[in-house]
Amino acid sequence: MEETKRKSDGREALASARRVVVKVGSAVLTAEDGLDLGAIAGLSREISALVDAGRQIILVSSGAVAAGMRRMGLSQKPSAMREKQAVAAVGQGALIRKYEKAFEEHGKKVAQVLLSGDDLARRVSYLNARNTLTTLLSWGVVPIINENDTVATEELKFGDNDNLSAMIAHLMDARALVILTDIEGLYTADPRTFPGARLVCEVACGEIAARAKEAGGSGSAVGTGGMASKLAAARKAGRAGIPVVVASGKRKGVLTDVLSGGASGTFFSPAPTRMDRRKCWLAYAARPKGVIVVDAGAAKALVSGGKSLLPVGVKDVEGDFREGAPVTLKNAEGLDIAVGLSSFSSAELRLIMGKPSSMIVEILGEGRHDEVVHRDNLVLTDSEKG
């Protein structure tokens, strides 16, 4: 299948990326009768060789639900939350045992790390997770991360492991994210439906949104995300300056090829400016506790001028939150424009909104900030960033 013309890209940077997040999907890890032990063995062999060469590899692995379905004799993923969680509980143990055995063949230890969205939404546990993973890597252990499906609720779920892998890349300051799936990469159309579809070799970070219409849904009975979720993950990682490759995990040696700067899969080049880890947390992991509605002047100053939000620009406050809480900033039309950390509680904001900063001391007393949200504690939404 002929590829689109290849551009000059930054794949050569992958060869020097020391810390890498690798995400492998259920469709890569499963066979008709359960877990594909050959696929697990091959992946473990490649990762072990990369670790021996001085890389730090963090593996985000799907497969628990798929393994549990096979063990329970289920042909379709359950629809009820309690059944999904039970199936994940059955399968997670089997999955990690297979990984342990496969990595032991190469003298490597693994660590199971189960996370929920709430673990990364809270700043303290976010930093604890980073410290734990950093320690494991320093010991030469391969962390194997999965969502803690057994206890996660819909409100606290990552959504899929593509999203989780992008968030782990943010968390750990990774220098590359490799997403292994059951097709070669992003095509000009769904290759399962259009045989003439061509593989796209490279996509710039700013072009990902436009490419979303070319993405298909999940093509597997056991998978969660399709190409659309991989594009979303690539966009999140790209905003943080992290290059992403989506490639076929079914092809022998693909991970080694990708991390040697080879032409496998689709390369998503990152934004030229790397967002710092704290702002990545704010943009993608923090869960806003309320809403601040701003007027047109303030919205323009935030989006186009890179300014802080002052009390005079606040039109309304929704919800109850404390000082320092993450909040969503909306314009007068109700569109999300940013996420930030509020310097005031919701009760305090209602007292000072619409008023000049010079009145803060008179209303609230000494020792208060001039800004409602300082520009250093604010991140524009994806739609505003483009």
RAJO-V730805 format. One record per residue. N is the residue number from 1. RES is the residue in one letter. SS is DSSP state (hx for helix, st for strand, lp for the rest). BURIAL is + if it has 9 or more other C-alpha atoms within 8 Angstrom, else -. Layout:
# RAJO-V730805
n->(N N)
res->(RES RES)
ss->(SS SS)
burial->(BURIAL BURIAL)
This chain:
# RAJO-V730805
n->(1 2 3 4 5 6 7 8 9 10 11 12 13 14 15 16 17 18 19 20 21 22 23 24 25 26 27 28 29 30 31 32 33 34 35 36 37 38 39 40 41 42 43 44 45 46 47 48 49 50 51 52 53 54 55 56 57 58 59 60 61 62 63 64 65 66 67 68 69 70 71 72 73 74 75 76 77 78 79 80 81 82 83 84 85 86 87 88 89 90 91 92 93 94 95 96 97 98 99 100 101 102 103 104 105 106 107 108 109 110 111 112 113 114 115 116 117 118 119 120 121 122 123 124 125 126 127 128 129 130 131 132 133 134 135 136 137 138 139 140 141 142 143 144 145 146 147 148 149 150 151 152 153 154 155 156 157 158 159 160 161 162 163 164 165 166 167 168 169 170 171 172 173 174 175 176 177 178 179 180 181 182 183 184 185 186 187 188 189 190 191 192 193 194 195 196 197 198 199 200 201 202 203 204 205 206 207 208 209 210 211 212 213 214 215 216 217 218 219 220 221 222 223 224 225 226 227 228 229 230 231 232 233 234 235 236 237 238 239 240 241 242 243 244 245 246 247 248 249 250 251 252 253 254 255 256 257 258 259 260 261 262 263 264 265 266 267 268 269 270 271 272 273 274 275 276 277 278 279 280 281 282 283 284 285 286 287 288 289 290 291 292 293 294 295 296 297 298 299 300 301 302 303 304 305 306 307 308 309 310 311 312 313 314 315 316 317 318 319 320 321 322 323 324 325 326 327 328 329 330 331 332 333 334 335 336 337 338 339 340 341 342 343 344 345 346 347 348 349 350 351 352 353 354 355 356 357 358 359 360 361 362 363 364 365 366 367 368 369 370 371 372 373 374 375 376 377 378 379 380 381 382 383 384 385 386)
res->(M E E T K R K S D G R E A L A S A R R V V V K V G S A V L T A E D G L D L G A I A G L S R E I S A L V D A G R Q I I L V S S G A V A A G M R R M G L S Q K P S A M R E K Q A V A A V G Q G A L I R K Y E K A F E E H G K K V A Q V L L S G D D L A R R V S Y L N A R N T L T T L L S W G V V P I I N E N D T V A T E E L K F G D N D N L S A M I A H L M D A R A L V I L T D I E G L Y T A D P R T F P G A R L V C E V A C G E I A A R A K E A G G S G S A V G T G G M A S K L A A A R K A G R A G I P V V V A S G K R K G V L T D V L S G G A S G T F F S P A P T R M D R R K C W L A Y A A R P K G V I V V D A G A A K A L V S G G K S L L P V G V K D V E G D F R E G A P V T L K N A E G L D I A V G L S S F S S A E L R L I M G K P S S M I V E I L G E G R H D E V V H R D N L V L T D S E K G)
ss->(lp lp lp lp lp lp lp lp lp lp hx hx hx hx hx hx lp lp st st st st st st lp hx hx hx hx st st lp lp st st lp hx hx hx hx hx hx hx hx hx hx hx hx hx hx hx hx lp lp lp st st st st st st lp lp hx hx hx hx hx hx hx hx lp lp lp lp lp lp lp lp lp hx hx hx hx hx hx hx hx hx hx hx hx hx hx hx hx hx hx hx hx hx hx hx hx lp lp lp lp lp st st st st st st lp hx hx hx hx hx lp hx hx hx hx hx hx hx hx hx hx hx hx hx hx hx hx lp lp lp st st st st st st lp lp lp lp lp lp hx hx hx lp lp lp lp hx hx hx hx hx hx hx hx hx hx hx lp lp lp lp st st st st st st lp lp lp lp lp st lp lp lp lp lp lp lp lp lp lp lp st lp lp st st st hx hx hx hx hx hx hx hx hx hx lp lp lp lp lp lp lp lp lp lp lp lp hx hx hx hx hx hx hx hx hx hx hx hx hx lp lp lp st st st st st st lp lp lp lp lp hx hx hx hx hx lp lp lp lp lp lp lp st st st st lp lp lp lp lp lp lp hx hx hx hx hx hx hx hx hx lp lp lp lp lp st st st st lp hx hx hx hx hx hx hx hx lp lp lp lp lp st st hx hx hx st st st st st lp lp lp lp lp lp lp st st st st st lp lp lp lp lp st st st st st st lp lp lp lp hx hx hx hx hx hx hx lp lp lp lp hx hx hx hx hx hx hx hx lp lp lp lp lp lp st st st lp hx hx hx st st st lp hx hx hx hx lp)
burial->(- - + - - - - - - - + + - + + - + + + + + + + + + + + + + + - - - + + + - - + + + + - + + + + + - + + - - - + + + + + + + + + + + + + + + + + - - - - - + - - - - - + + + + + + + + + + + + + + - + + + - + + + - - - + + + + - - - + + + - + + + + - - + + - - + + - - + + - + + - - + + + + + + + + + + + - + - - - + + + - + + + + + + + + + + + + + - + + + + + + + + + - + + + + + + + + - - - - - + + + + + + + + + - - + - - - + - + + + - + - - - + + - + + + + + + + + + + + + + + + + + + + + + + + + + + - - - + + + + + + + + - - + + + + + + + + - - + + - + - + + + + + - + + - + + + + + + + + - - + + + + + + - - - + + + + + + + + + + + - - + + - + + + + + + + + + + - - - + + + + + + + + + + + - + + + - + + + - + + - + + + - - - - - - - - - + + + + + - + + + + + - - - - -)
